[in-house]
Amino acid sequence: MKDADFIQECASENYALKTRLMATIGKYAKPKAIISSSSSGLLPTKIYSKCRNPQRTIIGHPFNPVYLLPAVEIVPGKKTSKKYLDTAKKFYKSISMNPIMVKHELPGYLSDRLQEALWREGLHIISEGHATTEDLDRAIEDGPGLRWSLMGTFLTFHLAGGKAGMRHMLEQFGPALKLPWTKLKAPKLSNKLINRLVAGTKKQSKGKSVTNIANIRDEYLVELQKLRKKYEKKLR
């Protein structure tokens, strides 16, 4: 590591392990080398609490499959210097990634918090017997998921407001926030719920191995991003 300018750590999601590892990395890395952790939700200030020069430390959270998805969340710790954030952003862009700059550290960062909310709600729906795993996946695949691949939740809802945009959308649908539609507190992972999840996804797999399904997913993502770039130019 002594000659590296940028170090990306990808160890298991464990505070004790990462803190110990970062202390070692900080000991041998160049004083101004950027140290980035690919954590999915741990706080950088805690991970780097024993690392030398914590001002050059960040979270660089990519998304699976990392070799295809361009997003990477850059999360600063309480002692991270802006100049290192800017350098990290430039580096990730140079390898064709699209950095998302998180303003302050928070557990789960941005994307995983959104995914977790959807996951928890889905668990409640399945636990209460309203739908199967396939039903819920189809509800995303053939509905909002198609829109989300081009534009996220907020721009999508801006369009839902018609000519007046987000303001009218909030006036019309804002009151629904008071309705008991969601249950963000996670349900208990009972054996009954676990069995439903396992049986449901096994049925969806239709006998295909995880590797086989992952290869199909990768081919799809390559084609989808080609199509997306064509339309992103018009949108952005």
PATORSE-612262 format. One record per residue: residue in one letter; residue number from 1; x, y, z of N, C-alpha, C in turn. Coordinates in Angstrom, 1 decimal, padded with zeros to 4 digits. Layout:
N
res, n, n.u, n.v, n.w, ca.u, ca.v, ca.w, c.u, c.v, c.w
A, NUM, X, Y, Z, X, Y, Z, X, Y, Z
...
***
This chain:
236
res, n, n.u, n.v, n.w, ca.u, ca.v, ca.w, c.u, c.v, c.w
M, 1, 000.8, -001.2, 000.0, 000.0, 000.0, 000.0, 000.8, 001.3, 000.0
K, 2, 002.1, 001.2, 000.3, 002.9, 002.3, 000.5, 003.0, 003.3, -000.7
D, 3, 002.8, 002.7, -001.9, 002.9, 003.6, -003.1, 001.5, 003.9, -003.7
A, 4, 000.4, 003.5, -003.1, -000.9, 003.7, -003.6, -001.4, 005.1, -003.3
D, 5, -002.1, 005.7, -004.2, -002.7, 007.0, -004.0, -004.2, 006.9, -003.5
F, 6, -004.8, 005.8, -003.9, -006.2, 005.6, -003.5, -006.4, 004.1, -003.1
I, 7, -006.9, 003.9, -001.9, -007.1, 002.5, -001.4, -008.5, 002.2, -001.2
Q, 8, -009.1, 001.2, -001.8, -010.5, 000.8, -001.6, -010.5, -000.5, -000.8
E, 9, -011.0, -000.4, 000.4, -011.1, -001.6, 001.3, -012.5, -002.3, 001.1
C, 10, -012.5, -003.6, 001.0, -013.8, -004.3, 000.8, -013.9, -005.5, 001.8
A, 11, -013.6, -005.3, 003.0, -013.7, -006.3, 004.0, -015.1, -006.5, 004.5
S, 12, -015.4, -007.5, 005.3, -016.8, -007.8, 005.8, -017.3, -006.6, 006.6
E, 13, -018.7, -006.6, 006.6, -019.4, -005.5, 007.3, -019.4, -005.7, 008.8
N, 14, -018.3, -005.3, 009.4, -018.1, -005.5, 010.8, -017.2, -004.4, 011.4
Y, 15, -017.7, -003.7, 012.4, -017.0, -002.5, 012.9, -015.7, -002.9, 013.5
A, 16, -015.6, -004.0, 014.3, -014.3, -004.3, 014.9, -013.3, -004.7, 013.9
L, 17, -013.7, -005.5, 012.9, -012.8, -005.9, 011.8, -012.3, -004.6, 011.0
K, 18, -013.2, -003.8, 010.6, -012.9, -002.7, 009.7, -012.0, -001.6, 010.5
T, 19, -012.4, -001.4, 011.8, -011.6, -000.4, 012.6, -010.2, -000.9, 012.7
R, 20, -010.0, -002.2, 013.0, -008.7, -002.7, 013.2, -007.9, -002.7, 011.9
L, 21, -008.6, -003.0, 010.8, -007.9, -003.0, 009.5, -007.5, -001.6, 009.0
M, 22, -008.4, -000.6, 009.3, -008.1, 000.8, 008.9, -006.9, 001.3, 009.7
A, 23, -006.8, 000.9, 011.0, -005.6, 001.3, 011.7, -004.3, 000.8, 011.1
T, 24, -004.4, -000.4, 010.6, -003.2, -001.0, 009.9, -002.9, -000.3, 008.6
I, 25, -004.0, -000.1, 007.8, -003.9, 000.6, 006.5, -003.3, 002.0, 006.7
G, 26, -003.8, 002.7, 007.7, -003.4, 004.1, 007.9, -001.9, 004.1, 008.3
K, 27, -001.5, 003.1, 009.0, -000.1, 003.0, 009.4, 000.9, 002.9, 008.3
Y, 28, 000.5, 002.2, 007.2, 001.4, 001.9, 006.1, 001.2, 002.8, 004.8
A, 29, 000.0, 003.4, 004.7, -000.3, 004.2, 003.5, 000.4, 005.5, 003.6
K, 30, 000.5, 006.1, 002.4, 001.1, 007.5, 002.3, 000.2, 008.4, 003.1
P, 31, 000.7, 009.5, 003.7, -000.1, 010.4, 004.6, -001.3, 011.0, 003.8
K, 32, -001.2, 011.2, 002.5, -002.2, 011.9, 001.8, -003.0, 010.9, 000.9
A, 33, -002.7, 009.6, 001.0, -003.5, 008.6, 000.2, -004.9, 008.5, 000.7
I, 34, -005.8, 008.5, -000.2, -007.3, 008.4, 000.2, -007.6, 007.0, 000.5
I, 35, -008.2, 006.8, 001.7, -008.6, 005.5, 002.1, -010.2, 005.4, 002.1
S, 36, -010.7, 004.5, 001.3, -012.1, 004.4, 001.1, -012.6, 003.0, 001.5
S, 37, -013.7, 003.0, 002.2, -014.3, 001.7, 002.6, -015.6, 001.5, 001.8
S, 38, -015.8, 000.2, 001.4, -017.0, -000.1, 000.6, -018.1, -000.6, 001.5
S, 39, -018.2, 000.0, 002.7, -019.3, -000.4, 003.6, -020.7, -000.1, 003.0
S, 40, -021.7, -000.8, 003.4, -023.0, -000.6, 003.0, -023.9, 000.2, 003.9
G, 41, -023.3, 000.6, 005.1, -024.1, 001.3, 006.0, -023.5, 001.7, 007.3
L, 42, -022.2, 001.3, 007.5, -021.5, 001.6, 008.8, -021.0, 003.1, 008.7
L, 43, -020.9, 003.7, 009.9, -020.5, 005.1, 010.0, -018.9, 005.2, 009.8
P, 44, -018.5, 006.1, 008.9, -017.1, 006.3, 008.7, -016.3, 006.8, 009.9
T, 45, -016.9, 007.7, 010.7, -016.2, 008.2, 011.8, -015.8, 007.1, 012.8
K, 46, -016.6, 006.1, 012.9, -016.3, 004.9, 013.8, -015.3, 004.0, 013.2
I, 47, -015.5, 003.7, 011.9, -014.6, 002.8, 011.2, -013.1, 003.4, 011.2
Y, 48, -013.0, 004.7, 011.1, -011.7, 005.3, 011.0, -011.2, 005.9, 012.3
S, 49, -011.8, 005.5, 013.4, -011.5, 006.2, 014.7, -010.1, 005.9, 015.1
K, 50, -009.4, 004.9, 014.6, -008.0, 004.6, 015.0, -007.1, 004.7, 013.8
C, 51, -007.5, 005.4, 012.8, -006.7, 005.5, 011.6, -006.0, 006.8, 011.6
R, 52, -004.7, 006.8, 011.1, -004.0, 008.1, 011.0, -004.6, 009.0, 009.9
N, 53, -004.5, 010.3, 010.1, -005.0, 011.2, 009.2, -006.4, 011.0, 008.7
P, 54, -007.4, 010.9, 009.6, -008.8, 010.6, 009.2, -009.4, 011.6, 008.3
Q, 55, -008.7, 012.8, 008.1, -009.3, 013.7, 007.1, -009.3, 013.2, 005.7
R, 56, -008.5, 012.2, 005.4, -008.5, 011.7, 004.0, -009.3, 010.4, 003.9
T, 57, -010.1, 010.1, 004.9, -010.9, 008.8, 004.9, -012.3, 009.1, 004.5
I, 58, -012.9, 008.1, 003.7, -014.3, 008.2, 003.2, -014.9, 006.8, 003.2
I, 59, -016.2, 006.8, 003.0, -016.9, 005.6, 002.5, -017.1, 005.8, 001.0
G, 60, -016.8, 004.7, 000.3, -017.1, 004.6, -001.1, -018.0, 003.4, -001.4
H, 61, -019.3, 003.6, -001.3, -020.2, 002.5, -001.3, -020.7, 002.2, -002.7
P, 62, -020.2, 001.2, -003.4, -020.7, 000.8, -004.7, -021.9, -000.1, -004.6
F, 63, -022.4, -000.6, -005.8, -023.6, -001.4, -005.8, -023.4, -002.6, -006.7
N, 64, -023.9, -003.7, -006.2, -023.7, -005.0, -006.9, -024.7, -005.1, -008.1
P, 65, -024.2, -005.6, -009.3, -022.8, -006.0, -009.6, -022.0, -004.8, -009.8
V, 66, -020.9, -004.6, -009.0, -020.0, -003.4, -009.1, -019.4, -003.2, -010.5
Y, 67, -019.2, -004.3, -011.2, -018.6, -004.2, -012.5, -019.6, -003.7, -013.6
L, 68, -020.8, -003.5, -013.2, -021.8, -003.0, -014.2, -022.5, -001.7, -013.7
L, 69, -022.9, -001.6, -012.4, -023.6, -000.5, -012.0, -022.7, 000.7, -011.7
P, 70, -023.0, 001.9, -012.2, -022.1, 003.0, -012.1, -022.1, 003.8, -010.8
A, 71, -023.2, 003.6, -010.0, -023.4, 004.5, -008.8, -022.3, 004.1, -007.7
V, 72, -021.9, 005.1, -007.0, -021.1, 004.9, -005.8, -021.4, 006.1, -004.8
E, 73, -021.8, 005.8, -003.6, -022.1, 006.8, -002.6, -020.8, 007.1, -001.9
I, 74, -020.5, 008.4, -001.9, -019.3, 008.9, -001.2, -019.8, 009.6, 000.1
V, 75, -019.4, 009.0, 001.2, -019.9, 009.5, 002.5, -018.7, 010.0, 003.4
P, 76, -018.8, 011.2, 003.9, -017.7, 011.8, 004.7, -017.8, 011.4, 006.2
G, 77, -016.7, 011.3, 006.9, -016.8, 011.2, 008.3, -016.7, 012.6, 008.9
K, 78, -016.8, 012.7, 010.2, -016.8, 014.0, 010.8, -015.5, 014.8, 010.6
K, 79, -014.4, 014.1, 010.4, -013.1, 014.7, 010.2, -012.6, 014.7, 008.8
T, 80, -013.5, 014.3, 007.8, -013.1, 014.2, 006.4, -012.9, 015.6, 005.8
S, 81, -011.8, 015.8, 005.1, -011.6, 017.1, 004.5, -012.2, 017.2, 003.1
K, 82, -012.8, 018.3, 002.7, -013.5, 018.5, 001.4, -012.5, 018.2, 000.3
K, 83, -011.3, 018.6, 000.4, -010.4, 018.4, -000.7, -010.2, 016.9, -001.1
Y, 84, -010.3, 016.0, -000.1, -010.2, 014.6, -000.4, -011.5, 014.1, -000.9
L, 85, -012.6, 014.7, -000.5, -013.9, 014.3, -001.1, -013.9, 014.6, -002.6
D, 86, -013.4, 015.8, -002.9, -013.3, 016.2, -004.3, -012.4, 015.3, -005.2
T, 87, -011.3, 015.0, -004.6, -010.3, 014.1, -005.3, -011.0, 012.7, -005.5
A, 88, -011.6, 012.2, -004.5, -012.3, 010.9, -004.6, -013.4, 010.9, -005.7
K, 89, -014.1, 012.0, -005.7, -015.1, 012.2, -006.8, -014.5, 012.1, -008.2
K, 90, -013.4, 012.8, -008.4, -012.8, 012.8, -009.7, -012.2, 011.4, -010.0
F, 91, -011.7, 010.7, -009.0, -011.1, 009.4, -009.2, -012.2, 008.4, -009.7
Y, 92, -013.4, 008.4, -009.0, -014.4, 007.5, -009.3, -015.0, 007.8, -010.7
K, 93, -015.1, 009.1, -011.0, -015.5, 009.5, -012.4, -014.6, 009.0, -013.5
S, 94, -013.3, 009.0, -013.1, -012.3, 008.6, -014.1, -012.4, 007.1, -014.5
I, 95, -013.0, 006.3, -013.6, -013.2, 004.9, -013.9, -014.7, 004.6, -014.2
S, 96, -015.3, 005.6, -014.8, -016.7, 005.5, -015.3, -017.8, 005.2, -014.3
M, 97, -017.5, 005.7, -013.0, -018.6, 005.6, -012.0, -019.3, 007.0, -011.8
N, 98, -020.5, 006.9, -011.3, -021.2, 008.2, -011.1, -021.4, 008.4, -009.6
P, 99, -020.5, 009.3, -009.0, -020.6, 009.5, -007.5, -021.8, 010.2, -007.1
I, 100, -022.3, 009.8, -005.9, -023.4, 010.4, -005.2, -022.8, 011.0, -003.9
M, 101, -022.8, 012.3, -003.8, -022.2, 012.9, -002.6, -023.1, 013.0, -001.5
V, 102, -023.0, 012.2, -000.5, -023.8, 012.3, 000.7, -023.3, 013.4, 001.6
K, 103, -024.2, 014.3, 002.0, -023.7, 015.5, 002.8, -023.1, 015.2, 004.1
H, 104, -023.8, 014.3, 004.9, -023.3, 013.9, 006.2, -023.4, 012.4, 006.4
E, 105, -022.6, 011.9, 007.3, -022.7, 010.4, 007.6, -024.0, 010.1, 008.3
L, 106, -024.6, 009.0, 007.9, -025.8, 008.5, 008.5, -025.9, 007.0, 008.2
P, 107, -026.4, 006.2, 009.2, -026.5, 004.8, 009.0, -027.2, 004.4, 007.8
G, 108, -026.7, 003.5, 006.9, -027.4, 003.1, 005.8, -027.2, 004.0, 004.5
Y, 109, -026.7, 005.2, 004.8, -026.5, 006.2, 003.7, -027.8, 006.5, 003.0
L, 110, -027.9, 006.5, 001.6, -029.1, 006.9, 000.9, -029.8, 005.7, 000.3
S, 111, -029.2, 005.1, -000.6, -029.9, 004.0, -001.4, -030.3, 002.9, -000.5
D, 112, -029.5, 002.4, 000.4, -029.8, 001.3, 001.2, -031.0, 001.6, 002.2
R, 113, -031.1, 002.9, 002.6, -032.2, 003.3, 003.4, -033.5, 003.2, 002.6
L, 114, -033.5, 003.6, 001.4, -034.6, 003.5, 000.5, -035.0, 002.1, 000.2
Q, 115, -034.0, 001.3, -000.1, -034.2, -000.2, -000.3, -034.8, -000.9, 000.9
E, 116, -034.3, -000.5, 002.1, -034.7, -001.1, 003.3, -036.2, -000.8, 003.6
A, 117, -036.6, 000.4, 003.3, -038.0, 000.8, 003.5, -038.9, -000.1, 002.6
L, 118, -038.5, -000.3, 001.4, -039.3, -001.1, 000.5, -039.3, -002.6, 000.9
W, 119, -038.1, -003.0, 001.4, -038.0, -004.4, 001.8, -038.9, -004.7, 003.1
R, 120, -038.8, -003.8, 004.0, -039.6, -004.0, 005.2, -041.1, -004.0, 004.9
E, 121, -041.6, -003.1, 004.1, -043.0, -003.1, 003.7, -043.4, -004.4, 003.0
G, 122, -042.5, -004.9, 002.1, -042.7, -006.1, 001.4, -042.9, -007.3, 002.4
L, 123, -042.0, -007.3, 003.4, -042.1, -008.4, 004.4, -043.4, -008.4, 005.2
H, 124, -043.9, -007.2, 005.5, -045.2, -007.1, 006.2, -046.3, -007.7, 005.2
I, 125, -046.3, -007.3, 004.0, -047.3, -007.7, 003.0, -047.3, -009.3, 002.9
I, 126, -046.1, -009.8, 002.8, -046.0, -011.3, 002.6, -046.4, -012.0, 003.9
S, 127, -045.9, -011.4, 005.1, -046.2, -012.0, 006.4, -047.7, -012.1, 006.6
E, 128, -048.5, -011.1, 006.1, -049.9, -011.0, 006.3, -050.7, -011.7, 005.2
G, 129, -050.0, -012.3, 004.3, -050.6, -013.2, 003.3, -051.3, -012.4, 002.2
H, 130, -051.0, -011.2, 001.9, -051.6, -010.4, 000.9, -051.0, -010.7, -000.5
A, 131, -049.8, -011.2, -000.6, -049.1, -011.4, -001.9, -048.0, -012.4, -001.7
T, 132, -047.5, -012.8, -002.8, -046.3, -013.7, -002.8, -045.1, -012.8, -003.2
T, 133, -043.9, -013.4, -003.1, -042.7, -012.7, -003.5, -042.7, -012.3, -004.9
E, 134, -043.3, -013.2, -005.8, -043.4, -012.9, -007.2, -044.3, -011.8, -007.5
D, 135, -045.4, -011.7, -006.7, -046.4, -010.6, -006.9, -045.7, -009.3, -006.6
L, 136, -045.0, -009.2, -005.6, -044.3, -008.0, -005.2, -043.2, -007.6, -006.1
D, 137, -042.5, -008.6, -006.6, -041.4, -008.3, -007.6, -042.1, -007.8, -008.9
R, 138, -043.1, -008.4, -009.3, -043.8, -007.9, -010.5, -044.4, -006.5, -010.4
A, 139, -044.8, -006.2, -009.1, -045.4, -004.9, -008.9, -044.4, -003.8, -009.1
I, 140, -043.1, -004.1, -008.9, -042.0, -003.2, -009.1, -041.5, -003.3, -010.6
E, 141, -041.2, -004.5, -011.0, -040.7, -004.8, -012.4, -041.5, -004.2, -013.5
D, 142, -042.8, -004.3, -013.4, -043.7, -003.9, -014.5, -044.4, -002.5, -014.2
G, 143, -044.0, -002.0, -013.1, -044.6, -000.7, -012.7, -043.6, 000.4, -012.4
P, 144, -043.4, 000.8, -011.2, -042.5, 001.9, -010.9, -041.0, 001.7, -011.3
G, 145, -040.6, 000.4, -011.2, -039.2, 000.0, -011.5, -038.8, 000.5, -012.9
L, 146, -039.7, 000.4, -013.9, -039.4, 000.8, -015.2, -039.2, 002.3, -015.3
R, 147, -039.9, 003.1, -014.5, -039.7, 004.5, -014.5, -038.5, 004.9, -013.7
W, 148, -038.2, 004.2, -012.6, -037.1, 004.5, -011.8, -035.8, 004.2, -012.5
S, 149, -035.7, 003.4, -013.5, -034.5, 003.1, -014.2, -034.0, 004.4, -015.0
L, 150, -035.0, 005.3, -015.3, -034.6, 006.5, -016.0, -034.6, 007.7, -015.0
M, 151, -035.6, 007.8, -014.2, -035.7, 008.9, -013.2, -036.2, 008.4, -011.9
G, 152, -035.8, 009.0, -010.8, -036.1, 008.5, -009.5, -037.5, 008.9, -009.0
T, 153, -037.7, 008.6, -007.7, -039.0, 008.8, -007.1, -039.5, 010.3, -007.2
F, 154, -038.6, 011.2, -007.0, -039.0, 012.6, -006.9, -039.4, 013.2, -008.2
L, 155, -038.5, 013.0, -009.2, -038.9, 013.5, -010.6, -040.1, 012.8, -011.1
T, 156, -040.3, 011.5, -010.8, -041.5, 010.8, -011.2, -042.7, 011.4, -010.6
F, 157, -042.7, 011.7, -009.3, -043.8, 012.4, -008.6, -044.0, 013.8, -009.1
H, 158, -043.0, 014.5, -009.5, -043.1, 015.8, -010.1, -044.0, 015.7, -011.4
L, 159, -043.8, 014.7, -012.2, -044.6, 014.5, -013.4, -046.0, 014.2, -013.0
A, 160, -046.2, 013.5, -011.9, -047.6, 013.1, -011.4, -048.4, 014.3, -011.1
G, 161, -047.8, 015.5, -010.9, -048.6, 016.7, -010.6, -049.1, 017.4, -011.9
G, 162, -048.8, 016.9, -013.0, -049.3, 017.5, -014.3, -048.5, 018.8, -014.5
K, 163, -049.1, 019.8, -015.2, -048.4, 021.0, -015.5, -047.8, 021.8, -014.3
A, 164, -048.5, 021.7, -013.2, -048.1, 022.4, -012.0, -047.0, 021.6, -011.3
G, 165, -046.7, 020.4, -011.7, -045.6, 019.7, -011.1, -045.7, 019.2, -009.7
M, 166, -044.6, 019.3, -008.9, -044.6, 018.7, -007.6, -045.5, 019.4, -006.6
R, 167, -045.7, 020.7, -006.8, -046.6, 021.4, -005.9, -048.0, 020.9, -005.9
H, 168, -048.5, 020.7, -007.2, -049.9, 020.1, -007.3, -050.0, 018.7, -006.8
M, 169, -048.9, 017.9, -007.1, -048.8, 016.5, -006.7, -049.0, 016.4, -005.2
L, 170, -048.3, 017.3, -004.4, -048.3, 017.3, -003.0, -049.7, 017.8, -002.5
E, 171, -050.3, 018.7, -003.2, -051.6, 019.1, -002.8, -052.7, 018.0, -002.9
Q, 172, -052.5, 017.3, -004.0, -053.5, 016.2, -004.3, -053.2, 014.9, -003.5
F, 173, -052.0, 014.5, -003.4, -051.7, 013.2, -002.8, -051.0, 013.3, -001.4
G, 174, -050.7, 014.5, -001.0, -050.0, 014.7, 000.3, -050.9, 014.2, 001.4
P, 175, -052.2, 014.4, 001.4, -053.0, 013.9, 002.5, -052.9, 012.4, 002.7
A, 176, -052.5, 011.6, 001.6, -052.4, 010.2, 001.7, -051.3, 009.8, 002.7
L, 177, -050.4, 010.7, 003.0, -049.3, 010.4, 004.0, -049.9, 010.1, 005.4
K, 178, -051.1, 010.6, 005.6, -051.7, 010.3, 006.9, -052.4, 009.0, 007.0
L, 179, -052.5, 008.3, 005.8, -053.2, 007.0, 005.8, -052.3, 005.9, 006.3
P, 180, -052.9, 004.9, 006.9, -052.0, 003.8, 007.4, -051.6, 002.8, 006.3
W, 181, -050.9, 003.3, 005.3, -050.5, 002.5, 004.1, -049.2, 001.7, 004.4
T, 182, -048.3, 002.2, 005.2, -047.0, 001.6, 005.4, -046.7, 001.2, 006.8
K, 183, -045.8, 000.3, 007.0, -045.4, -000.2, 008.3, -043.9, -000.3, 008.3
L, 184, -043.2, 000.8, 008.6, -041.8, 000.8, 008.4, -041.0, 000.0, 009.5
K, 185, -041.7, -000.2, 010.7, -041.0, -001.1, 011.7, -041.0, -002.5, 011.1
A, 186, -039.9, -003.1, 011.1, -039.7, -004.5, 010.5, -040.5, -005.5, 011.3
P, 187, -041.1, -006.4, 010.5, -041.9, -007.5, 011.2, -040.9, -008.6, 011.7
K, 188, -041.3, -009.4, 012.6, -040.5, -010.5, 013.2, -040.3, -011.5, 012.1
L, 189, -039.0, -011.9, 012.0, -038.7, -012.9, 011.0, -039.0, -014.3, 011.6
S, 190, -040.3, -014.6, 011.6, -040.7, -015.9, 012.1, -040.4, -017.0, 011.1
N, 191, -040.4, -018.3, 011.6, -040.1, -019.4, 010.7, -041.2, -019.4, 009.6
K, 192, -042.4, -019.1, 009.9, -043.5, -019.0, 008.9, -043.1, -018.0, 007.8
L, 193, -042.7, -016.8, 008.2, -042.3, -015.8, 007.2, -041.1, -016.2, 006.4
I, 194, -040.1, -016.8, 007.1, -038.9, -017.2, 006.4, -039.2, -018.3, 005.3
N, 195, -040.1, -019.2, 005.7, -040.5, -020.3, 004.8, -041.2, -019.8, 003.6
R, 196, -042.0, -018.7, 003.8, -042.7, -018.1, 002.7, -041.8, -017.4, 001.7
L, 197, -040.8, -016.8, 002.2, -039.8, -016.1, 001.4, -038.9, -017.1, 000.6
V, 198, -038.5, -018.1, 001.3, -037.7, -019.1, 000.7, -038.4, -019.9, -000.4
A, 199, -039.7, -020.3, -000.1, -040.5, -021.0, -001.1, -040.9, -020.1, -002.3
G, 200, -041.1, -018.8, -002.0, -041.5, -017.9, -003.0, -040.4, -017.6, -004.0
T, 201, -039.2, -017.4, -003.5, -038.1, -017.1, -004.4, -037.6, -018.4, -005.1
K, 202, -037.8, -019.5, -004.5, -037.4, -020.8, -005.1, -038.3, -021.0, -006.3
K, 203, -039.6, -020.7, -006.2, -040.5, -020.9, -007.3, -040.2, -019.9, -008.4
Q, 204, -039.9, -018.7, -008.0, -039.5, -017.6, -009.0, -038.3, -018.1, -009.8
S, 205, -037.3, -018.8, -009.2, -036.1, -019.1, -009.8, -036.3, -020.2, -010.9
K, 206, -037.4, -020.9, -010.9, -037.7, -021.9, -011.9, -036.6, -022.9, -012.2
G, 207, -035.9, -023.3, -011.1, -034.8, -024.3, -011.3, -033.5, -023.8, -011.8
K, 208, -033.4, -022.5, -012.1, -032.2, -021.9, -012.5, -031.3, -021.6, -011.3
S, 209, -030.0, -021.8, -011.5, -029.0, -021.5, -010.4, -028.8, -020.0, -010.2
V, 210, -028.3, -019.6, -009.1, -028.0, -018.2, -008.8, -027.1, -017.7, -009.8
T, 211, -026.1, -018.4, -010.2, -025.1, -018.0, -011.3, -025.8, -017.7, -012.6
N, 212, -026.7, -018.6, -013.0, -027.4, -018.5, -014.2, -028.3, -017.2, -014.2
I, 213, -029.0, -017.0, -013.1, -029.9, -015.8, -013.0, -029.0, -014.5, -013.0
A, 214, -027.9, -014.6, -012.3, -027.0, -013.4, -012.3, -026.4, -013.1, -013.7
N, 215, -026.1, -014.1, -014.5, -025.7, -013.8, -015.8, -026.7, -013.2, -016.7
I, 216, -028.0, -013.6, -016.5, -029.1, -013.1, -017.2, -029.3, -011.6, -016.8
R, 217, -029.2, -011.4, -015.5, -029.3, -010.0, -015.0, -028.2, -009.1, -015.6
D, 218, -027.0, -009.6, -015.6, -025.9, -008.8, -016.2, -026.1, -008.4, -017.6
E, 219, -026.5, -009.4, -018.4, -026.8, -009.1, -019.8, -027.9, -008.0, -020.0
Y, 220, -028.9, -008.2, -019.1, -030.0, -007.2, -019.1, -029.5, -005.8, -018.8
L, 221, -028.7, -005.7, -017.7, -028.2, -004.4, -017.3, -027.4, -003.7, -018.3
V, 222, -026.6, -004.5, -019.0, -025.8, -003.9, -020.1, -026.6, -003.3, -021.2
E, 223, -027.6, -004.0, -021.6, -028.6, -003.5, -022.7, -029.4, -002.4, -022.2
L, 224, -029.8, -002.4, -020.9, -030.7, -001.4, -020.3, -029.9, -000.1, -020.2
Q, 225, -028.6, -000.2, -019.8, -027.8, 001.1, -019.7, -027.5, 001.7, -021.0
K, 226, -027.4, 000.9, -022.1, -027.2, 001.4, -023.4, -028.5, 002.2, -023.8
L, 227, -029.6, 001.7, -023.5, -030.9, 002.3, -023.8, -031.1, 003.6, -023.0
R, 228, -030.7, 003.5, -021.7, -030.9, 004.6, -020.8, -030.0, 005.8, -021.2
K, 229, -028.8, 005.5, -021.6, -027.9, 006.6, -022.0, -028.5, 007.4, -023.2
K, 230, -029.2, 006.7, -024.1, -029.8, 007.3, -025.2, -030.8, 008.4, -024.8
Y, 231, -031.6, 008.0, -023.8, -032.7, 008.9, -023.3, -032.2, 009.8, -022.2
E, 232, -031.2, 009.5, -021.5, -030.7, 010.4, -020.5, -030.2, 011.7, -021.2
K, 233, -029.6, 011.6, -022.3, -029.1, 012.8, -023.1, -030.2, 013.8, -023.3
K, 234, -031.4, 013.2, -023.6, -032.6, 014.1, -023.9, -033.1, 014.7, -022.6
L, 235, -033.0, 014.0, -021.5, -033.6, 014.4, -020.2, -032.6, 015.4, -019.5
R, 236, -031.3, 015.1, -019.6, -030.3, 015.9, -018.9, -029.6, 016.9, -019.7
***
